[in-house]
Amino acid sequence: MIFSQALQADFFQSGGRRIPRVSDCSRVRQFTRALLWCAVAFGCGRSSPVQEMHGQPWFEDIADRAGIRFEHRSGHHDRFYLPEIMGGGAALFDMDNDGDLDLYLVQSGSLGSRAASPAGNRLFRNRGGGIFDDVTAGSGADVGGYGMGVAAGDFDDDGNIDLYVTHVVPN
């Protein structure tokens, strides 16, 4: 797993722990009944040794059914510049203080201008029960640029969770 990122969260609060497979290209994948694993990995295309330890995969990809529709577009030009081979980033945080973890996914884009991004970052609100709504429109979360990562926390100590999104060019 070179230049990839995985996030783990127990959305159903069952206490379950599982090991994800993070080897598919350009997609957010794993969402099991007890646990959501958001994995963003690019350029590999091979199975993970972790998955092969137990034989057949034990996860079910239900991202579409959960309402998480996102395809990472790296904007690569087959030159393998560092930003092109790195994942876009993801954050799990409770944006509305309802006790459910919400999801923010970072999109990359073109290495050209900020306006050249084919699709923006996405913000998904967890309705509970494993269902998410895309609430990006009007949220201020759909920032342009070539996104590289995101961190969630109360950076300004006002009691609200803030998102800090990093880009190849100014943040």
C-alpha positions in Angstrom: 0.0 0.0 0.0 2.1 2.8 -1.2 0.6 6.3 -1.3 -2.8 5.3 -0.1 -5.1 6.0 2.8 -7.6 4.0 4.7 -10.1 5.1 7.3 -12.0 2.9 9.8 -15.2 3.7 11.6 -17.8 1.6 13.3 -20.9 3.3 11.9 -23.3 0.7 13.5 -21.6 1.0 16.9 -21.2 -2.8 17.1 -17.6 -2.8 18.2 -16.6 -4.9 15.2 -13.0 -4.7 13.9 -12.1 -5.9 10.4 -9.1 -5.6 8.1 -9.9 -3.9 4.7 -8.7 -4.7 1.2 -7.4 -1.5 -0.2 -6.1 -2.3 -3.7 -8.8 -1.3 -6.2 -8.2 1.8 -8.3 -10.2 5.1 -8.2 -13.0 4.1 -6.0 -14.2 4.3 -2.4 -14.9 0.7 -1.5 -15.5 -1.2 1.7 -18.8 -0.9 3.6 -19.7 -4.0 5.5 -22.7 -4.6 7.8 -20.8 -3.9 11.0 -18.1 -1.5 9.8 -17.5 1.1 7.1 -14.0 1.1 5.7 -13.3 4.0 3.4 -10.2 3.2 1.4 -8.8 5.4 -1.3 -6.0 3.7 -3.2 -4.7 4.2 -6.7 -2.4 2.5 -9.2 -2.1 -0.9 -7.6 -4.7 -3.2 -9.2 -3.5 -6.2 -7.2 -5.0 -8.1 -4.3 -3.9 -7.2 -0.8 -2.0 -9.9 1.1 -4.2 -9.2 4.0 -7.3 -10.3 2.0 -5.6 -13.4 0.8 -4.8 -14.6 4.3 -8.4 -15.7 4.8 -9.2 -17.0 1.3 -12.4 -15.5 -0.2 -13.1 -11.8 0.5 -15.5 -11.4 3.4 -16.7 -7.9 2.6 -19.5 -6.7 0.4 -19.2 -3.5 -1.6 -22.5 -1.6 -0.8 -21.3 2.0 -1.4 -23.9 2.6 -4.1 -26.7 1.2 -1.9 -25.4 3.4 1.0 -25.6 6.5 -1.2 -21.9 7.0 -1.5 -21.4 7.8 -5.2 -17.8 9.0 -5.7 -15.1 8.1 -8.2 -11.7 9.6 -7.6 -10.2 11.1 -10.7 -6.5 11.6 -10.3 -6.0 13.6 -13.5 -2.9 11.6 -14.2 -1.1 12.0 -17.5 0.8 8.8 -17.3 4.0 10.6 -16.2 3.6 9.4 -12.6 4.2 12.7 -10.9 3.9 12.3 -7.1 0.4 14.0 -6.8 -0.9 11.7 -9.6 -0.1 8.4 -7.7 -1.4 9.5 -4.3 -4.9 9.0 -3.0 -7.2 12.0 -2.6 -8.0 11.7 1.1 -11.0 11.1 3.3 -12.3 12.2 6.6 -14.9 10.8 9.0 -16.4 13.2 11.4 -19.8 14.1 13.0 -20.6 17.3 11.2 -24.2 17.7 12.6 -23.6 16.3 16.2 -26.2 13.6 15.7 -23.8 10.8 16.8 -23.3 9.4 13.3 -20.0 9.7 11.5 -20.3 11.7 8.2 -17.9 11.4 5.3 -15.8 13.9 3.3 -14.0 12.7 0.2 -11.3 14.7 -1.5 -11.1 14.9 -5.3 -7.9 15.5 -7.3 -8.2 16.8 -10.8 -6.0 18.3 -13.4 -2.5 19.5 -12.6 -3.5 22.7 -14.5 -5.6 25.5 -13.1 -8.1 25.3 -10.2 -11.0 25.5 -12.6 -9.8 22.4 -14.5 -11.0 19.9 -11.8 -13.5 17.5 -13.4 -15.4 16.9 -10.2 -15.2 18.5 -6.8 -14.9 17.2 -3.2 -18.0 15.5 -1.8 -19.7 15.7 1.6 -22.0 12.9 2.7 -24.3 13.1 5.7 -24.9 9.8 7.5 -28.7 9.4 8.0 -28.1 6.3 10.2 -28.7 2.7 9.2 -25.9 2.8 6.7 -27.5 5.4 4.4 -25.8 8.6 3.3 -27.0 11.7 1.5 -24.8 13.8 -0.7 -25.1 17.3 0.9 -22.2 18.9 -1.0 -24.3 21.5 -2.8 -24.5 24.7 -0.8 -22.3 23.4 2.0 -19.1 25.1 1.0 -17.3 21.7 0.8 -17.0 21.6 -2.9 -13.7 23.4 -3.2 -11.7 23.4 -6.5 -8.1 22.6 -7.1 -6.1 19.4 -7.0 -7.0 18.0 -3.6 -4.5 15.9 -1.8 -5.9 15.3 1.7 -8.1 16.4 4.5 -8.0 16.6 8.3 -11.0 17.1 10.6 -10.8 18.7 14.0 -11.8 21.8 16.0 -8.9 23.9 14.7 -10.2 27.3 16.0 -11.4 26.0 19.4 -15.0 27.1 18.8 -16.6 23.8 19.5 -17.4 22.9 15.9 -15.5 20.4 13.7 -13.5 22.1 11.0 -12.1 20.6 7.8 -8.7 21.5 6.5 -8.2 20.4 2.8 -4.8 20.3 1.3 -4.0 21.0 -2.4 -1.0 20.8 -4.7 -1.3 24.6 -5.1 -2.2 27.0 -2.3 -4.7 25.7 0.3 
